[in-house]
Amino acid sequence: MKKVAIGCAIAFVIIAAIGGGVVYWGYTKVKSFAAQVQELGQVADIEKGVKNTSPFAAPDDHLLTAAQVERLVQVQTKVRARLGTGADAMERNYKSLFDKKDANVTDLPALLSAYKDLAHLLIDAKKAQVEALNEIGMSLGEYRWIRSETYRALGVPFVDMDFGQIAERARNGQTAGTISLNGPVNGTGPEANTKLVEKHRKTLEDNMALASFGL
């Protein structure tokens, strides 16, 4: 249950900061962060390597299929295998933000700056994710939806941090990207999904950090 506790901590941090929803970072705050970890700007380019670019239309009933959940686990497993011990380092970075008293989302740029190796890990992980998606022929849009609905069904809140988008927009002088609160914000969704994902709970909780970093 440790992973769940971490996820809940994130939810409370976000809710305390903005009352739920989406956090918008100002360009001036992100500019300094992006300058220190410019490597993250590569993420958007790496994502262009996903071969299936078909638009994904999420079903109105929000129902997952067993195959979709299994593919999510399959992709995350391949990412972990590529990272090796780096996956543990990513999890420590993820957790460290919430070890400090009165942590809030404005600490995230400092977190990435303090752990510059995390940028390299995220790039390597993103490459592995793209390769895995191409192997199963899945689009990035569908994968993101599956990930969001799966953790929602587990009752595990997490923050989807699209650092690639943040760095890319900041580099281009545009409005910074967003950090979105995902998971059971508005309930856990269909009961069928809850039953479907339960057998993968341990693996999915172990992969909480990957999910939070957009993997």
Backbone as JSON, one array per atom type, in Angstrom:
{
  "sequence": "MKKVAIGCAIAFVIIAAIGGGVVYWGYTKVKSFAAQVQELGQVADIEKGVKNTSPFAAPDDHLLTAAQVERLVQVQTKVRARLGTGADAMERNYKSLFDKKDANVTDLPALLSAYKDLAHLLIDAKKAQVEALNEIGMSLGEYRWIRSETYRALGVPFVDMDFGQIAERARNGQTAGTISLNGPVNGTGPEANTKLVEKHRKTLEDNMALASFGL",
  "N": [[0.82, -1.21, 0.0], [2.16, 1.1, 0.06], [2.76, 2.47, -2.32], [0.26, 3.44, -2.99], [-0.17, 5.23, -0.95], [1.71, 7.17, -1.56], [0.67, 8.11, -3.97], [-1.72, 9.23, -3.03], [-0.69, 11.27, -1.51], [0.26, 12.97, -3.45], [-2.13, 13.74, -4.64], [-3.32, 15.18, -2.53], [-1.48, 17.26, -2.3], [-1.79, 18.61, -4.73], [-4.53, 19.27, -4.64], [-4.56, 20.88, -2.39], [-3.1, 22.98, -3.33], [-4.5, 23.99, -5.55], [-7.15, 23.32, -5.37], [-7.98, 21.14, -6.82], [-8.01, 19.84, -10.22], [-6.22, 21.43, -12.78], [-2.85, 22.44, -12.89], [-1.27, 25.41, -13.72], [1.75, 26.46, -14.92], [3.66, 29.38, -14.82], [5.42, 31.03, -17.44], [7.86, 32.26, -16.74], [8.71, 30.89, -14.46], [9.07, 28.34, -15.43], [10.97, 28.7, -17.35], [13.57, 28.89, -16.26], [13.83, 26.35, -15.21], [13.6, 24.76, -17.55], [15.87, 25.51, -18.92], [17.86, 24.28, -17.48], [17.41, 21.62, -17.79], [17.36, 20.9, -20.58], [17.33, 18.68, -22.11], [14.89, 17.42, -21.87], [13.3, 18.54, -23.73], [13.52, 16.96, -25.91], [11.7, 14.97, -25.72], [9.16, 15.36, -26.96], [9.9, 15.17, -29.63], [10.79, 12.55, -29.73], [8.43, 11.22, -29.25], [7.18, 11.54, -31.67], [7.95, 9.41, -33.05], [6.14, 7.38, -32.76], [4.32, 5.12, -34.57], [1.61, 4.61, -35.07], [-0.6, 6.96, -35.62], [-3.24, 7.49, -35.55], [-6.2, 9.22, -34.65], [-7.54, 8.91, -31.39], [-10.61, 7.92, -30.16], [-12.14, 8.11, -27.21], [-14.21, 5.75, -25.56], [-17.65, 6.35, -24.78], [-18.68, 5.07, -22.57], [-16.52, 4.59, -20.98], [-15.34, 2.13, -20.63], [-12.82, -0.25, -20.15], [-10.86, -2.76, -21.88], [-9.76, -6.15, -21.38], [-7.53, -6.7, -22.91], [-6.48, -4.15, -23.4], [-5.63, -3.28, -20.84], [-3.71, -5.21, -20.3], [-1.88, -4.6, -22.27], [-1.04, -2.09, -21.46], [0.34, -2.78, -19.11], [2.25, -4.37, -20.3], [3.74, -2.54, -21.84], [4.71, -0.8, -19.83], [6.25, -2.63, -18.42], [8.28, -3.19, -20.24], [9.49, -0.72, -20.38], [10.48, -0.46, -17.77], [12.31, -2.56, -17.82], [14.16, -1.6, -19.66], [15.14, 0.62, -18.29], [16.26, -0.5, -16.0], [18.07, -0.39, -13.0], [17.63, 2.26, -13.0], [14.93, 2.72, -12.93], [14.28, 2.47, -10.27], [15.64, 4.67, -9.28], [14.2, 6.7, -10.48], [11.79, 6.41, -9.17], [12.55, 7.11, -6.59], [13.15, 9.8, -6.95], [10.66, 10.73, -7.62], [9.26, 10.26, -5.26], [10.67, 11.82, -3.48], [9.9, 14.48, -3.59], [7.69, 14.64, -1.98], [8.56, 14.07, 0.5], [9.37, 16.23, 1.87], [8.35, 18.77, 4.15], [5.33, 20.56, 3.76], [5.32, 20.44, 0.96], [4.74, 21.42, -2.43], [3.28, 21.93, -5.72], [4.91, 23.82, -6.93], [7.43, 23.11, -6.35], [8.31, 21.33, -8.19], [9.91, 22.12, -10.53], [12.35, 22.62, -9.23], [12.87, 20.11, -8.26], [13.41, 18.63, -10.6], [15.64, 20.02, -11.45], [17.43, 19.52, -9.4], [17.82, 16.86, -9.68], [19.33, 16.05, -12.11], [19.97, 13.8, -13.55], [17.6, 12.58, -13.87], [16.36, 13.6, -16.11], [17.77, 12.37, -18.2], [17.05, 9.74, -17.71], [14.29, 9.85, -18.21], [14.25, 10.4, -20.92], [15.41, 8.08, -22.0], [13.55, 6.25, -21.12], [11.29, 7.14, -22.48], [11.99, 6.56, -25.11], [12.0, 3.77, -24.99], [9.31, 3.38, -24.44], [8.08, 4.3, -26.79], [9.09, 2.45, -28.63], [7.92, 0.11, -27.63], [5.2, 0.7, -27.95], [5.05, 0.79, -30.71], [5.54, -1.85, -31.31], [3.22, -3.11, -30.53], [1.41, -1.76, -32.0], [-0.06, 0.46, -31.07], [-1.55, 3.68, -30.51], [-0.31, 6.77, -29.12], [-2.24, 8.35, -27.97], [-4.34, 6.54, -27.32], [-2.98, 4.95, -25.5], [-2.45, 6.74, -23.39], [-5.04, 7.26, -22.54], [-5.87, 4.72, -21.66], [-4.06, 4.33, -19.55], [-4.82, 6.4, -17.78], [-7.52, 5.72, -17.2], [-7.14, 3.21, -16.09], [-5.62, 3.61, -13.69], [-7.42, 5.2, -12.44], [-9.5, 3.36, -12.05], [-8.25, 1.7, -10.24], [-8.3, 3.26, -8.05], [-6.25, 4.92, -7.46], [-4.8, 7.93, -7.15], [-2.86, 10.06, -9.27], [-0.33, 12.27, -10.56], [-0.07, 13.42, -13.76], [2.71, 14.25, -15.27], [3.75, 16.1, -17.8], [6.58, 16.69, -18.77], [8.03, 17.0, -21.08], [6.37, 18.5, -22.76], [6.17, 20.83, -21.25], [8.85, 21.79, -21.22], [9.26, 22.1, -23.97], [7.36, 24.04, -24.75], [8.13, 26.17, -23.15], [10.64, 26.64, -24.17], [9.99, 27.61, -26.64], [8.89, 29.98, -25.99], [6.22, 29.99, -25.39], [3.01, 29.65, -23.69], [3.34, 27.85, -20.71], [3.26, 24.25, -20.28], [0.91, 21.88, -18.87], [0.15, 20.35, -15.7], [-1.55, 17.62, -14.87], [-4.1, 16.37, -12.74], [-4.79, 13.06, -12.31], [-6.64, 9.94, -12.1], [-8.83, 8.71, -9.49], [-10.44, 11.16, -9.32], [-13.02, 11.98, -9.82], [-14.48, 9.78, -8.86], [-14.19, 6.17, -9.26], [-14.91, 5.16, -11.68], [-16.43, 2.82, -14.07], [-17.67, -0.21, -12.58], [-16.91, -2.56, -13.74], [-14.41, -2.02, -14.8], [-12.91, -1.74, -12.47], [-12.89, -4.34, -11.46], [-11.56, -5.55, -13.54], [-8.93, -4.51, -13.54], [-7.9, -5.2, -11.11], [-6.4, -7.56, -10.75], [-3.94, -6.83, -11.66], [-2.98, -5.07, -9.85], [-0.7, -4.93, -8.05], [1.55, -4.76, -9.81], [0.9, -2.43, -11.25], [0.83, -0.52, -9.22], [3.49, -0.61, -8.47], [4.51, 0.58, -10.67], [3.87, 3.22, -10.44], [5.44, 5.61, -10.43], [6.37, 5.63, -13.06], [3.96, 5.98, -14.45], [3.23, 8.49, -13.51], [5.22, 10.1, -14.61], [4.45, 10.18, -17.2], [4.66, 7.74, -18.54]],
  "CA": [[0.0, 0.0, 0.0], [3.04, 2.26, 0.1], [2.61, 3.22, -3.55], [-1.01, 4.13, -2.92], [0.01, 6.36, -0.04], [2.43, 8.2, -2.3], [-0.27, 8.69, -4.9], [-2.64, 10.07, -2.29], [0.04, 12.47, -1.1], [0.28, 13.85, -4.61], [-3.46, 14.31, -4.8], [-3.53, 16.18, -1.5], [-0.65, 18.41, -2.62], [-2.42, 19.34, -5.83], [-5.8, 19.82, -4.18], [-4.25, 21.98, -1.47], [-2.55, 24.1, -4.08], [-5.42, 24.59, -6.52], [-8.52, 22.88, -5.19], [-8.29, 20.12, -7.81], [-7.99, 20.3, -11.6], [-4.97, 21.53, -13.53], [-1.93, 23.48, -12.44], [-0.63, 26.12, -14.83], [3.0, 27.1, -14.52], [4.0, 30.57, -15.58], [6.6, 30.86, -18.3], [9.09, 32.68, -16.07], [9.16, 29.84, -13.54], [9.48, 27.17, -16.19], [12.11, 29.02, -18.19], [14.79, 28.51, -15.55], [13.83, 24.88, -15.14], [13.84, 24.19, -18.87], [17.25, 25.79, -19.29], [18.74, 23.36, -16.78], [17.18, 20.25, -18.27], [16.92, 21.06, -21.95], [17.16, 17.37, -22.73], [13.49, 17.02, -21.86], [12.67, 19.03, -24.95], [13.6, 15.9, -26.91], [10.61, 14.02, -25.53], [8.15, 15.56, -27.99], [10.44, 14.65, -30.9], [10.82, 11.09, -29.61], [7.04, 10.75, -29.37], [6.8, 11.55, -33.07], [8.31, 8.12, -33.59], [5.02, 6.43, -32.66], [3.84, 4.92, -35.94], [0.15, 4.72, -35.11], [-0.98, 8.34, -35.33], [-4.69, 7.61, -35.7], [-6.86, 9.86, -33.5], [-8.23, 7.94, -30.54], [-11.88, 8.38, -29.6], [-12.44, 7.37, -25.98], [-15.62, 5.31, -25.51], [-18.5, 7.11, -23.86], [-18.93, 4.31, -21.34], [-15.24, 4.53, -20.25], [-15.0, 0.74, -20.35], [-11.56, -0.81, -20.61], [-10.87, -4.17, -22.23], [-8.66, -6.88, -20.76], [-6.36, -6.55, -23.79], [-5.91, -2.82, -23.21], [-4.91, -3.25, -19.56], [-2.54, -6.06, -20.44], [-0.91, -3.89, -23.09], [-0.45, -1.06, -20.6], [1.32, -3.46, -18.26], [3.33, -4.83, -21.18], [4.58, -1.39, -22.19], [5.41, -0.36, -18.62], [7.25, -3.65, -18.09], [9.42, -3.01, -21.15], [10.16, 0.51, -19.98], [11.24, -0.79, -16.55], [13.43, -3.42, -18.21], [15.16, -0.73, -20.3], [15.74, 1.5, -17.28], [17.01, -1.26, -15.0], [18.07, 0.25, -11.69], [17.18, 3.62, -13.19], [13.52, 2.79, -12.55], [14.25, 2.72, -8.82], [16.07, 6.05, -9.09], [13.07, 7.54, -10.87], [10.81, 6.34, -8.1], [13.06, 7.89, -5.46], [12.96, 11.21, -7.3], [9.22, 10.95, -7.56], [8.85, 10.26, -3.87], [11.4, 12.81, -2.69], [9.16, 15.74, -3.55], [6.68, 14.6, -0.94], [9.2, 13.82, 1.79], [9.58, 17.5, 2.54], [7.17, 19.36, 4.75], [4.69, 21.63, 2.99], [5.66, 20.36, -0.46], [3.66, 21.77, -3.34], [3.64, 21.72, -7.11], [5.95, 24.75, -7.36], [8.72, 22.5, -6.08], [8.65, 20.39, -9.25], [11.09, 22.53, -11.3], [13.54, 22.43, -8.39], [13.1, 18.67, -8.2], [14.07, 18.22, -11.83], [16.95, 20.65, -11.5], [18.28, 18.86, -8.42], [18.09, 15.5, -10.13], [19.5, 16.19, -13.55], [20.0, 12.48, -14.17], [16.23, 12.17, -14.15], [16.08, 13.97, -17.5], [18.32, 11.31, -19.05], [16.22, 8.56, -17.5], [13.01, 10.05, -18.87], [14.46, 10.29, -22.37], [15.62, 6.67, -22.29], [12.27, 5.59, -20.88], [10.38, 7.51, -23.56], [12.39, 5.78, -26.29], [11.52, 2.41, -24.77], [7.86, 3.41, -24.55], [7.74, 4.41, -28.21], [9.39, 1.15, -29.25], [6.91, -0.85, -27.17], [3.93, 1.06, -28.59], [5.14, 0.38, -32.11], [5.48, -3.31, -31.36], [1.82, -3.55, -30.4], [0.6, -0.98, -32.92], [-0.97, 1.33, -30.34], [-1.27, 5.1, -30.57], [-0.01, 7.39, -27.84], [-3.5, 8.82, -27.42], [-5.03, 5.43, -26.69], [-2.2, 4.52, -24.34], [-2.67, 7.69, -22.31], [-6.4, 7.05, -22.03], [-5.86, 3.46, -20.91], [-3.32, 4.57, -18.31], [-5.64, 7.24, -16.92], [-8.69, 4.96, -16.74], [-6.67, 2.09, -15.27], [-5.3, 4.09, -12.34], [-8.69, 5.65, -11.87], [-10.21, 2.16, -11.59], [-7.54, 1.19, -9.06], [-8.5, 4.17, -6.93], [-4.93, 5.48, -7.16], [-4.58, 9.23, -7.8], [-1.49, 10.37, -9.63], [-0.18, 13.47, -11.36], [0.54, 13.16, -15.06], [3.62, 15.37, -15.49], [4.26, 16.11, -19.17], [7.72, 17.58, -18.75], [8.43, 17.28, -22.44], [5.54, 19.61, -23.24], [6.55, 22.03, -20.49], [10.14, 22.26, -21.71], [9.12, 22.5, -25.36], [6.63, 25.31, -24.84], [8.96, 27.21, -22.54], [11.73, 26.9, -25.11], [9.43, 28.37, -27.75], [8.32, 31.21, -25.49], [4.77, 29.86, -25.33], [2.48, 29.36, -22.37], [3.86, 26.56, -20.24], [2.36, 23.12, -20.31], [0.1, 21.66, -17.69], [0.31, 19.16, -14.89], [-2.94, 17.25, -14.65], [-4.4, 15.38, -11.72], [-5.53, 11.93, -12.85], [-7.02, 8.96, -11.1], [-10.24, 8.73, -9.06], [-10.86, 12.49, -8.9], [-14.49, 11.98, -9.87], [-14.92, 8.39, -8.72], [-13.31, 5.16, -9.86], [-15.39, 4.73, -12.99], [-17.26, 1.61, -14.13], [-17.28, -1.32, -11.71], [-16.26, -3.58, -14.58], [-13.0, -1.65, -14.89], [-12.3, -2.03, -11.17], [-12.67, -5.78, -11.41], [-10.62, -5.91, -14.58], [-7.55, -4.1, -13.25], [-7.49, -5.63, -9.77], [-5.36, -8.62, -10.78], [-2.67, -6.2, -11.99], [-2.78, -3.98, -8.89], [0.67, -4.86, -7.53], [2.42, -4.28, -10.87], [0.54, -1.05, -11.57], [1.28, 0.32, -8.11], [4.95, -0.55, -8.57], [4.83, 1.44, -11.81], [3.26, 4.53, -10.2], [6.33, 6.67, -10.86], [6.36, 5.65, -14.52], [2.69, 6.59, -14.88], [3.26, 9.91, -13.17], [6.11, 10.79, -15.53], [3.94, 10.06, -18.57], [5.11, 6.49, -19.16]],
  "C": [[0.85, 1.26, 0.0], [2.87, 3.12, -1.14], [1.32, 4.02, -3.54], [-0.88, 5.37, -2.05], [0.73, 7.5, -0.74], [1.49, 8.9, -3.26], [-1.24, 9.62, -4.21], [-1.98, 11.36, -1.86], [0.07, 13.47, -2.24], [-1.07, 14.53, -4.77], [-3.7, 15.41, -3.79], [-2.71, 17.44, -1.78], [-1.31, 19.26, -3.69], [-3.7, 20.01, -5.37], [-5.57, 21.0, -3.25], [-3.8, 23.21, -2.23], [-3.59, 24.78, -4.96], [-6.86, 24.15, -6.36], [-8.94, 21.84, -6.2], [-8.21, 20.7, -9.21], [-6.61, 20.32, -12.18], [-4.14, 22.69, -13.02], [-1.28, 24.1, -13.67], [0.64, 26.8, -14.31], [3.26, 28.3, -15.41], [5.3, 30.35, -16.35], [7.89, 31.22, -17.57], [9.61, 31.61, -15.13], [9.71, 28.65, -14.31], [10.75, 27.44, -16.99], [13.42, 28.59, -17.54], [14.93, 27.01, -15.49], [14.22, 24.27, -16.48], [15.29, 24.4, -19.31], [18.2, 24.78, -18.67], [18.56, 21.92, -17.26], [16.62, 20.29, -19.68], [16.69, 19.72, -22.65], [15.7, 16.95, -22.82], [12.74, 17.53, -23.07], [12.69, 17.99, -26.06], [12.4, 14.96, -26.85], [9.56, 14.14, -26.63], [8.62, 15.0, -29.33], [10.45, 13.12, -30.87], [9.42, 10.53, -29.8], [6.55, 10.73, -30.82], [7.16, 10.23, -33.76], [7.23, 7.06, -33.46], [4.37, 6.32, -34.03], [2.33, 5.06, -36.07], [-0.25, 6.13, -34.67], [-2.48, 8.57, -35.47], [-5.29, 8.28, -34.46], [-7.61, 8.81, -32.7], [-9.48, 8.57, -29.95], [-12.21, 7.53, -28.39], [-13.91, 6.97, -25.96], [-16.41, 6.09, -24.47], [-18.72, 6.4, -22.54], [-17.68, 4.13, -20.48], [-14.8, 3.1, -19.95], [-13.67, 0.34, -20.98], [-11.78, -2.25, -21.07], [-9.68, -4.84, -21.55], [-7.38, -6.7, -21.58], [-5.69, -5.2, -23.59], [-5.1, -2.74, -21.92], [-3.63, -4.07, -19.65], [-1.46, -5.37, -21.28], [-0.27, -2.75, -22.32], [0.64, -1.67, -19.74], [2.52, -3.9, -19.09], [4.28, -3.69, -21.52], [5.37, -0.92, -20.98], [6.51, -1.35, -18.24], [8.49, -3.5, -18.97], [10.19, -1.74, -20.82], [11.03, 0.26, -18.75], [12.47, -1.62, -16.9], [14.54, -2.59, -18.85], [15.89, 0.11, -19.26], [16.59, 0.75, -16.27], [16.92, -0.6, -13.64], [17.63, 1.72, -11.78], [15.72, 3.8, -12.82], [13.38, 3.07, -11.06], [14.66, 4.16, -8.53], [14.95, 7.01, -9.44], [12.02, 7.56, -9.77], [11.27, 7.14, -6.88], [12.89, 9.38, -5.72], [11.5, 11.6, -7.16], [8.75, 11.11, -6.12], [9.48, 11.41, -3.09], [10.67, 14.14, -2.58], [8.22, 15.79, -2.37], [7.24, 14.21, 0.43], [9.37, 15.11, 2.58], [8.26, 18.06, 3.07], [6.66, 20.5, 3.87], [5.11, 21.63, 1.53], [4.46, 20.81, -1.28], [4.17, 21.73, -4.76], [4.72, 22.69, -7.6], [7.33, 24.2, -7.1], [9.18, 21.61, -7.24], [9.82, 20.85, -10.12], [12.38, 22.32, -10.53], [13.89, 20.95, -8.31], [13.86, 18.21, -9.42], [15.47, 18.81, -11.94], [17.93, 19.95, -10.56], [18.67, 17.46, -8.87], [18.23, 15.5, -11.65], [19.53, 14.84, -14.26], [18.6, 12.02, -14.53], [15.86, 12.5, -15.59], [16.57, 12.88, -18.45], [17.48, 10.04, -18.93], [14.9, 8.67, -18.26], [13.15, 9.92, -20.39], [14.62, 8.82, -22.77], [14.3, 5.91, -22.15], [11.29, 5.9, -22.01], [10.71, 6.75, -24.83], [11.88, 4.34, -26.18], [10.01, 2.35, -24.92], [7.42, 3.45, -26.01], [7.98, 3.1, -28.93], [8.32, 0.12, -28.9], [5.56, -0.57, -27.82], [3.92, 0.63, -30.05], [5.04, -1.13, -32.27], [4.04, -3.81, -31.3], [0.87, -2.73, -31.27], [-0.38, -0.03, -32.26], [-0.55, 2.8, -30.47], [-0.99, 5.64, -29.17], [-1.29, 7.89, -27.17], [-4.26, 7.72, -26.7], [-4.3, 4.99, -25.42], [-2.45, 5.44, -23.15], [-4.05, 7.52, -21.69], [-6.47, 5.79, -21.18], [-5.19, 3.65, -19.55], [-4.18, 5.35, -17.32], [-6.82, 6.45, -16.35], [-8.29, 3.8, -15.84], [-6.37, 2.53, -13.85], [-6.52, 4.67, -11.66], [-9.45, 4.47, -11.29], [-9.56, 1.56, -10.35], [-7.79, 2.05, -7.82], [-7.19, 4.81, -6.5], [-4.75, 6.81, -7.87], [-3.11, 9.44, -8.14], [-1.48, 11.63, -10.5], [0.55, 13.11, -12.65], [1.39, 14.37, -15.43], [4.25, 15.3, -16.88], [5.41, 17.09, -19.26], [8.23, 17.92, -20.15], [7.67, 18.47, -23.01], [5.92, 20.92, -22.55], [7.83, 22.63, -21.05], [10.03, 22.8, -23.13], [8.43, 23.86, -25.49], [7.45, 26.46, -24.25], [10.08, 27.61, -23.49], [11.26, 27.77, -26.27], [8.77, 29.67, -27.3], [6.81, 31.2, -25.42], [4.33, 29.65, -23.89], [2.93, 27.98, -21.95], [2.8, 25.48, -20.29], [1.62, 22.96, -18.99], [0.5, 20.4, -16.96], [-1.08, 18.77, -14.44], [-3.08, 16.21, -13.56], [-5.26, 14.3, -12.34], [-5.83, 10.93, -11.75], [-8.46, 9.17, -10.68], [-10.7, 10.1, -8.55], [-12.38, 12.58, -8.84], [-15.03, 10.56, -9.78], [-14.0, 7.45, -9.46], [-13.8, 4.64, -11.2], [-16.21, 3.46, -12.91], [-16.74, 0.5, -13.22], [-16.54, -2.4, -12.48], [-14.77, -3.28, -14.71], [-12.26, -1.99, -13.61], [-11.97, -3.51, -11.05], [-11.58, -6.2, -12.39], [-9.17, -5.63, -14.2], [-7.02, -4.65, -11.93], [-6.37, -6.66, -9.8], [-3.98, -8.06, -11.13], [-2.26, -5.15, -10.97], [-1.32, -3.85, -8.46], [1.62, -4.27, -8.59], [2.16, -2.81, -11.17], [0.97, -0.09, -10.46], [2.8, 0.46, -8.13], [5.38, 0.41, -9.68], [4.23, 2.85, -11.66], [4.13, 5.67, -10.71], [6.36, 6.78, -12.38], [5.11, 6.35, -15.04], [2.71, 8.08, -14.66], [4.14, 10.72, -14.12], [5.71, 10.56, -16.99], [4.33, 8.8, -19.29], [4.12, 5.35, -18.91]]
}
